[in-house]
Amino acid sequence: MVIITLQRDKCIGCNYCYELAPERFRMSKKDGKSVLLKSTDKKGFHTLKDPDHSIADNCDRAAKACPVNIISVKEI
């Protein structure tokens, strides 16, 4: 299981997450911030639990590239 968390309120819209993991991230046309696809929102933390471990590498690269460190990726 891969757990990806995005703290969307602190997003600055740099677009790195979308460039590195377009299968899981999009940029909102409404406010220019990142959107974690198919995630659930709980108090500003958008979380996705996915059994597909093949997404972990791209999402991990996106997390490391994020200049404000608002993306976390855990594999369990």
MOPAC internal coordinates of N, CA, C and O (Angstrom, degrees):
PM7 1SCF
backbone

  N    0.0000 0     0.00 0     0.00 0    0    0    0
  C    1.4457 1     0.00 0     0.00 0    1    0    0
  C    1.5340 1   108.73 1     0.00 0    2    1    0
  O    1.2310 1   120.64 1   -43.24 1    3    2    1
  N    1.3093 1   116.38 1   136.76 1    3    2    1
  C    1.4546 1   123.33 1   175.94 1    5    3    2
  C    1.5290 1   107.64 1  -112.70 1    6    5    3
  O    1.2310 1   120.65 1   -49.90 1    7    6    5
  N    1.3309 1   116.37 1   130.10 1    7    6    5
  C    1.4550 1   121.59 1   178.83 1    9    7    6
  C    1.5223 1   107.87 1  -116.23 1   10    9    7
  O    1.2310 1   120.87 1   -61.81 1   11   10    9
  N    1.3279 1   115.95 1   118.19 1   11   10    9
  C    1.4579 1   122.38 1  -179.62 1   13   11   10
  C    1.5242 1   107.70 1  -113.69 1   14   13   11
  O    1.2310 1   120.95 1   -48.23 1   15   14   13
  N    1.3244 1   115.79 1   131.77 1   15   14   13
  C    1.4605 1   120.92 1   179.88 1   17   15   14
  C    1.5284 1   109.45 1  -126.22 1   18   17   15
  O    1.2310 1   121.12 1   -44.60 1   19   18   17
  N    1.3183 1   115.47 1   135.40 1   19   18   17
  C    1.4531 1   122.77 1   178.41 1   21   19   18
  C    1.5194 1   108.74 1  -125.48 1   22   21   19
  O    1.2310 1   120.22 1   -54.43 1   23   22   21
  N    1.3284 1   117.19 1   125.57 1   23   22   21
  C    1.4651 1   121.88 1   175.43 1   25   23   22
  C    1.5274 1   106.82 1   -94.95 1   26   25   23
  O    1.2310 1   121.37 1   -96.97 1   27   26   25
  N    1.3207 1   114.98 1    83.03 1   27   26   25
  C    1.4633 1   122.97 1  -168.08 1   29   27   26
  C    1.5279 1   114.38 1   -61.17 1   30   29   27
  O    1.2310 1   119.45 1   146.85 1   31   30   29
  N    1.3254 1   118.65 1   -33.15 1   31   30   29
  C    1.4637 1   121.51 1  -177.62 1   33   31   30
  C    1.5283 1   112.59 1   -59.49 1   34   33   31
  O    1.2310 1   120.21 1   151.71 1   35   34   33
  N    1.3244 1   117.20 1   -28.29 1   35   34   33
  C    1.4672 1   121.36 1  -177.62 1   37   35   34
  C    1.5243 1   113.04 1   -94.74 1   38   37   35
  O    1.2310 1   120.14 1  -176.90 1   39   38   37
  N    1.3361 1   117.33 1     3.10 1   39   38   37
  C    1.4676 1   121.69 1  -179.45 1   41   39   38
  C    1.5274 1   110.60 1   -64.82 1   42   41   39
  O    1.2310 1   120.88 1   -42.67 1   43   42   41
  N    1.3427 1   115.92 1   137.33 1   43   42   41
  C    1.4705 1   120.50 1   178.09 1   45   43   42
  C    1.5328 1   111.74 1  -105.41 1   46   45   43
  O    1.2310 1   120.19 1  -178.39 1   47   46   45
  N    1.3332 1   117.24 1     1.61 1   47   46   45
  C    1.4656 1   120.95 1   175.33 1   49   47   46
  C    1.5201 1   114.92 1    74.45 1   50   49   47
  O    1.2310 1   119.77 1  -146.81 1   51   50   49
  N    1.3251 1   118.04 1    33.19 1   51   50   49
  C    1.4662 1   120.75 1  -176.91 1   53   51   50
  C    1.5306 1   113.04 1   -73.35 1   54   53   51
  O    1.2310 1   120.06 1   159.25 1   55   54   53
  N    1.3447 1   117.49 1   -20.75 1   55   54   53
  C    1.4644 1   123.35 1   175.16 1   57   55   54
  C    1.5347 1   114.78 1    82.38 1   58   57   55
  O    1.2310 1   119.20 1  -179.29 1   59   58   57
  N    1.3316 1   119.13 1     0.71 1   59   58   57
  C    1.4698 1   120.98 1  -179.04 1   61   59   58
  C    1.5276 1   112.15 1   -62.31 1   62   61   59
  O    1.2310 1   120.15 1   139.13 1   63   62   61
  N    1.3211 1   117.32 1   -40.87 1   63   62   61
  C    1.4638 1   120.06 1  -177.71 1   65   63   62
  C    1.5255 1   111.16 1   -61.74 1   66   65   63
  O    1.2310 1   120.93 1   138.09 1   67   66   65
  N    1.3180 1   115.83 1   -41.91 1   67   66   65
  C    1.4702 1   119.41 1   179.27 1   69   67   66
  C    1.5208 1   111.35 1   -67.42 1   70   69   67
  O    1.2310 1   120.11 1   140.53 1   71   70   69
  N    1.3210 1   117.40 1   -39.47 1   71   70   69
  C    1.4622 1   121.13 1   179.68 1   73   71   70
  C    1.5287 1   111.86 1   -65.35 1   74   73   71
  O    1.2310 1   120.28 1   143.48 1   75   74   73
  N    1.3400 1   117.08 1   -36.52 1   75   74   73
  C    1.4607 1   121.31 1  -175.89 1   77   75   74
  C    1.5332 1   113.88 1   -91.24 1   78   77   75
  O    1.2310 1   119.88 1   154.41 1   79   78   77
  N    1.3161 1   117.84 1   -25.59 1   79   78   77
  C    1.4668 1   121.34 1  -179.36 1   81   79   78
  C    1.5282 1   110.48 1  -141.72 1   82   81   79
  O    1.2310 1   120.09 1  -114.42 1   83   82   81
  N    1.3304 1   117.42 1    65.58 1   83   82   81
  C    1.4758 1   119.79 1  -176.53 1   85   83   82
  C    1.5250 1   113.73 1   -65.76 1   86   85   83
  O    1.2310 1   120.01 1   164.44 1   87   86   85
  N    1.3272 1   117.58 1   -15.56 1   87   86   85
  C    1.4642 1   119.80 1   178.64 1   89   87   86
  C    1.5227 1   112.44 1   -75.55 1   90   89   87
  O    1.2310 1   120.04 1   164.62 1   91   90   89
  N    1.3437 1   117.52 1   -15.38 1   91   90   89
  C    1.4654 1   121.22 1  -178.67 1   93   91   90
  C    1.5213 1   114.34 1  -122.74 1   94   93   91
  O    1.2310 1   119.45 1   163.29 1   95   94   93
  N    1.3339 1   118.65 1   -16.71 1   95   94   93
  C    1.4612 1   120.76 1  -176.81 1   97   95   94
  C    1.5207 1   111.19 1  -124.07 1   98   97   95
  O    1.2310 1   121.05 1   -32.13 1   99   98   97
  N    1.3161 1   115.60 1   147.87 1   99   98   97
  C    1.4618 1   123.80 1   171.60 1  101   99   98
  C    1.5203 1   107.01 1  -137.44 1  102  101   99
  O    1.2310 1   121.18 1   -18.94 1  103  102  101
  N    1.3195 1   115.35 1   161.06 1  103  102  101
  C    1.4576 1   120.41 1   174.88 1  105  103  102
  C    1.5289 1   107.41 1  -103.77 1  106  105  103
  O    1.2310 1   120.68 1   -49.56 1  107  106  105
  N    1.3155 1   116.31 1   130.44 1  107  106  105
  C    1.4542 1   121.59 1  -178.69 1  109  107  106
  C    1.5183 1   110.52 1   -70.61 1  110  109  107
  O    1.2310 1   120.72 1   -48.51 1  111  110  109
  N    1.3286 1   116.23 1   131.49 1  111  110  109
  C    1.4613 1   120.42 1   175.01 1  113  111  110
  C    1.5232 1   110.67 1   -74.44 1  114  113  111
  O    1.2310 1   120.80 1   159.84 1  115  114  113
  N    1.3171 1   116.08 1   -20.16 1  115  114  113
  C    1.4623 1   121.30 1  -177.66 1  117  115  114
  C    1.5316 1   112.01 1   -74.76 1  118  117  115
  O    1.2310 1   120.12 1   131.23 1  119  118  117
  N    1.3353 1   117.37 1   -48.77 1  119  118  117
  C    1.4687 1   119.56 1  -176.26 1  121  119  118
  C    1.5297 1   114.47 1  -126.76 1  122  121  119
  O    1.2310 1   119.83 1   179.92 1  123  122  121
  N    1.3406 1   117.93 1    -0.08 1  123  122  121
  C    1.4617 1   121.35 1   176.73 1  125  123  122
  C    1.5142 1   115.11 1    76.92 1  126  125  123
  O    1.2310 1   120.12 1  -171.40 1  127  126  125
  N    1.3234 1   117.37 1     8.60 1  127  126  125
  C    1.4659 1   121.24 1   179.87 1  129  127  126
  C    1.5161 1   110.95 1   -97.62 1  130  129  127
  O    1.2310 1   121.47 1   -17.07 1  131  130  129
  N    1.3186 1   114.79 1   162.93 1  131  130  129
  C    1.4583 1   121.82 1  -179.05 1  133  131  130
  C    1.5310 1   111.40 1   -70.02 1  134  133  131
  O    1.2310 1   121.47 1   -33.30 1  135  134  133
  N    1.3297 1   114.79 1   146.70 1  135  134  133
  C    1.4549 1   122.43 1   175.69 1  137  135  134
  C    1.5208 1   107.61 1  -125.78 1  138  137  135
  O    1.2310 1   120.12 1   -54.51 1  139  138  137
  N    1.3263 1   117.38 1   125.49 1  139  138  137
  C    1.4592 1   122.31 1   174.90 1  141  139  138
  C    1.5177 1   107.65 1   -87.71 1  142  141  139
  O    1.2310 1   120.93 1   -68.32 1  143  142  141
  N    1.3182 1   115.83 1   111.68 1  143  142  141
  C    1.4612 1   121.15 1  -174.44 1  145  143  142
  C    1.5246 1   111.94 1   -64.30 1  146  145  143
  O    1.2310 1   121.01 1   -39.35 1  147  146  145
  N    1.3217 1   115.68 1   140.65 1  147  146  145
  C    1.4654 1   124.97 1   177.85 1  149  147  146
  C    1.5240 1   113.70 1    60.21 1  150  149  147
  O    1.2310 1   120.65 1  -151.79 1  151  150  149
  N    1.3351 1   116.36 1    28.21 1  151  150  149
  C    1.4645 1   119.76 1  -178.96 1  153  151  150
  C    1.5263 1   110.96 1   -98.17 1  154  153  151
  O    1.2310 1   121.62 1   -14.56 1  155  154  153
  N    1.3143 1   114.51 1   165.44 1  155  154  153
  C    1.4591 1   120.92 1   174.38 1  157  155  154
  C    1.5261 1   108.25 1  -110.25 1  158  157  155
  O    1.2310 1   120.51 1   -36.96 1  159  158  157
  N    1.3189 1   116.64 1   143.04 1  159  158  157
  C    1.4597 1   122.34 1  -177.71 1  161  159  158
  C    1.5186 1   109.67 1  -102.22 1  162  161  159
  O    1.2310 1   121.18 1   -52.99 1  163  162  161
  N    1.3183 1   115.36 1   127.01 1  163  162  161
  C    1.4584 1   120.18 1   175.49 1  165  163  162
  C    1.5213 1   107.74 1  -137.58 1  166  165  163
  O    1.2310 1   120.88 1   -75.19 1  167  166  165
  N    1.3181 1   115.92 1   104.81 1  167  166  165
  C    1.4645 1   123.44 1   178.83 1  169  167  166
  C    1.5257 1   112.70 1    55.96 1  170  169  167
  O    1.2310 1   120.54 1  -136.14 1  171  170  169
  N    1.3225 1   116.58 1    43.86 1  171  170  169
  C    1.4563 1   121.09 1   176.05 1  173  171  170
  C    1.5179 1   115.09 1    87.51 1  174  173  171
  O    1.2310 1   119.93 1   174.46 1  175  174  173
  N    1.3176 1   117.74 1    -5.54 1  175  174  173
  C    1.4561 1   122.14 1   177.06 1  177  175  174
  C    1.5218 1   108.50 1  -104.34 1  178  177  175
  O    1.2310 1   120.72 1   -63.01 1  179  178  177
  N    1.3160 1   116.22 1   116.99 1  179  178  177
  C    1.4601 1   122.01 1   179.82 1  181  179  178
  C    1.5204 1   107.15 1   -96.14 1  182  181  179
  O    1.2310 1   120.53 1   -57.95 1  183  182  181
  N    1.3311 1   116.60 1   122.05 1  183  182  181
  C    1.4532 1   121.65 1  -172.92 1  185  183  182
  C    1.5171 1   110.73 1  -124.09 1  186  185  183
  O    1.2310 1   121.57 1   -41.37 1  187  186  185
  N    1.3267 1   114.61 1   138.63 1  187  186  185
  C    1.4566 1   122.25 1   176.31 1  189  187  186
  C    1.5163 1   108.54 1  -127.23 1  190  189  187
  O    1.2310 1   120.71 1   -52.63 1  191  190  189
  N    1.3238 1   116.24 1   127.37 1  191  190  189
  C    1.4613 1   121.51 1   173.86 1  193  191  190
  C    1.5171 1   106.66 1  -109.93 1  194  193  191
  O    1.2310 1   120.71 1   -58.59 1  195  194  193
  N    1.3232 1   116.25 1   121.41 1  195  194  193
  C    1.4614 1   121.19 1  -174.66 1  197  195  194
  C    1.5269 1   109.48 1  -133.92 1  198  197  195
  O    1.2310 1   119.77 1   -49.98 1  199  198  197
  N    1.3329 1   118.05 1   130.02 1  199  198  197
  C    1.4664 1   120.20 1   178.70 1  201  199  198
  C    1.5355 1   113.00 1   -75.58 1  202  201  199
  O    1.2310 1   119.95 1   171.12 1  203  202  201
  N    1.3195 1   117.71 1    -8.88 1  203  202  201
  C    1.4676 1   122.32 1  -177.29 1  205  203  202
  C    1.5339 1   110.73 1   -83.08 1  206  205  203
  O    1.2310 1   120.51 1   -78.38 1  207  206  205
  N    1.3294 1   116.63 1   101.62 1  207  206  205
  C    1.4682 1   121.42 1  -178.17 1  209  207  206
  C    1.5243 1   112.76 1   -71.48 1  210  209  207
  O    1.2310 1   119.71 1   167.61 1  211  210  209
  N    1.3213 1   118.17 1   -12.39 1  211  210  209
  C    1.4685 1   120.08 1  -179.10 1  213  211  210
  C    1.5306 1   112.02 1   -68.34 1  214  213  211
  O    1.2310 1   119.59 1   161.17 1  215  214  213
  N    1.3193 1   118.39 1   -18.83 1  215  214  213
  C    1.4693 1   121.21 1   179.16 1  217  215  214
  C    1.5185 1   112.20 1   -82.74 1  218  217  215
  O    1.2310 1   119.91 1   165.83 1  219  218  217
  N    1.3158 1   117.78 1   -14.17 1  219  218  217
  C    1.4636 1   121.88 1  -172.43 1  221  219  218
  C    1.5248 1   112.71 1   -62.01 1  222  221  219
  O    1.2310 1   119.42 1   138.14 1  223  222  221
  N    1.3247 1   118.71 1   -41.86 1  223  222  221
  C    1.4649 1   120.58 1  -176.74 1  225  223  222
  C    1.5215 1   112.19 1   -62.95 1  226  225  223
  O    1.2310 1   120.24 1   130.95 1  227  226  225
  N    1.3199 1   117.15 1   -49.05 1  227  226  225
  C    1.4692 1   120.52 1   179.86 1  229  227  226
  C    1.5251 1   111.23 1   -64.02 1  230  229  227
  O    1.2310 1   120.54 1   138.22 1  231  230  229
  N    1.3144 1   116.57 1   -41.78 1  231  230  229
  C    1.4686 1   119.90 1  -179.65 1  233  231  230
  C    1.5251 1   110.91 1   -68.25 1  234  233  231
  O    1.2310 1   120.49 1   145.07 1  235  234  233
  N    1.3199 1   116.67 1   -34.93 1  235  234  233
  C    1.4615 1   120.38 1   176.89 1  237  235  234
  C    1.5323 1   110.65 1   -65.82 1  238  237  235
  O    1.2310 1   120.34 1   139.56 1  239  238  237
  N    1.3231 1   116.95 1   -40.44 1  239  238  237
  C    1.4670 1   120.72 1   175.85 1  241  239  238
  C    1.5296 1   110.55 1   -62.57 1  242  241  239
  O    1.2310 1   120.75 1   139.67 1  243  242  241
  N    1.3233 1   116.17 1   -40.33 1  243  242  241
  C    1.4703 1   120.22 1   178.16 1  245  243  242
  C    1.5214 1   110.64 1   -63.98 1  246  245  243
  O    1.2310 1   120.39 1   139.11 1  247  246  245
  N    1.3195 1   116.87 1   -40.89 1  247  246  245
  C    1.4685 1   120.97 1   179.25 1  249  247  246
  C    1.5240 1   111.02 1   -63.24 1  250  249  247
  O    1.2310 1   120.57 1   138.55 1  251  250  249
  N    1.3248 1   116.51 1   -41.45 1  251  250  249
  C    1.4655 1   120.44 1  -179.72 1  253  251  250
  C    1.5254 1   112.11 1   -70.77 1  254  253  251
  O    1.2310 1   119.98 1   150.12 1  255  254  253
  N    1.3201 1   117.64 1   -29.88 1  255  254  253
  C    1.4643 1   121.96 1  -179.17 1  257  255  254
  C    1.5251 1   112.72 1   -81.10 1  258  257  255
  O    1.2310 1   120.07 1   160.45 1  259  258  257
  N    1.3166 1   117.46 1   -19.55 1  259  258  257
  C    1.4684 1   121.31 1  -176.69 1  261  259  258
  C    1.5347 1   110.53 1   -62.74 1  262  261  259
  O    1.2310 1   120.13 1   -60.76 1  263  262  261
  N    1.3377 1   117.35 1   119.24 1  263  262  261
  C    1.4666 1   119.67 1  -176.55 1  265  263  262
  C    1.5310 1   114.45 1   -70.48 1  266  265  263
  O    1.2310 1   119.89 1   162.42 1  267  266  265
  N    1.3274 1   117.81 1   -17.58 1  267  266  265
  C    1.4613 1   120.35 1   179.77 1  269  267  266
  C    1.5342 1   112.73 1  -109.90 1  270  269  267
  O    1.2310 1   120.20 1  -173.21 1  271  270  269
  N    1.3269 1   117.22 1     6.79 1  271  270  269
  C    1.4775 1   123.94 1   174.46 1  273  271  270
  C    1.5285 1   113.80 1    51.57 1  274  273  271
  O    1.2310 1   120.95 1  -126.58 1  275  274  273
  N    1.3351 1   115.79 1    53.42 1  275  274  273
  C    1.4690 1   119.39 1  -178.62 1  277  275  274
  C    1.5245 1   112.85 1  -108.38 1  278  277  275
  O    1.2310 1   120.24 1  -173.86 1  279  278  277
  N    1.3422 1   117.14 1     6.14 1  279  278  277
  C    1.4641 1   121.95 1   179.95 1  281  279  278
  C    1.5172 1   108.21 1  -115.40 1  282  281  279
  O    1.2310 1   120.51 1   -47.89 1  283  282  281
  N    1.3311 1   116.62 1   132.11 1  283  282  281
  C    1.4652 1   120.09 1   173.61 1  285  283  282
  C    1.5219 1   108.26 1  -127.32 1  286  285  283
  O    1.2310 1   121.51 1   -34.49 1  287  286  285
  N    1.3324 1   114.72 1   145.51 1  287  286  285
  C    1.4599 1   121.77 1   179.96 1  289  287  286
  C    1.5244 1   107.58 1  -131.17 1  290  289  287
  O    1.2310 1   120.97 1   -53.65 1  291  290  289
  N    1.3253 1   115.76 1   126.35 1  291  290  289
  C    1.4748 1   121.17 1   177.69 1  293  291  290
  C    1.5223 1   108.44 1  -128.32 1  294  293  291
  O    1.2310 1   121.26 1   -41.35 1  295  294  293
  N    1.3109 1   115.19 1   138.65 1  295  294  293
  C    1.4637 1   120.76 1   173.40 1  297  295  294
  C    1.5089 1   108.29 1  -110.96 1  298  297  295
  O    1.2310 1   120.95 1   -51.58 1  299  298  297
  N    1.3314 1   115.78 1   128.42 1  299  298  297
  C    1.4730 1   120.04 1   178.05 1  301  299  298
  C    1.4975 1   110.08 1  -126.32 1  302  301  299
  O    1.2310 1   120.10 1   180.00 1  303  302  301

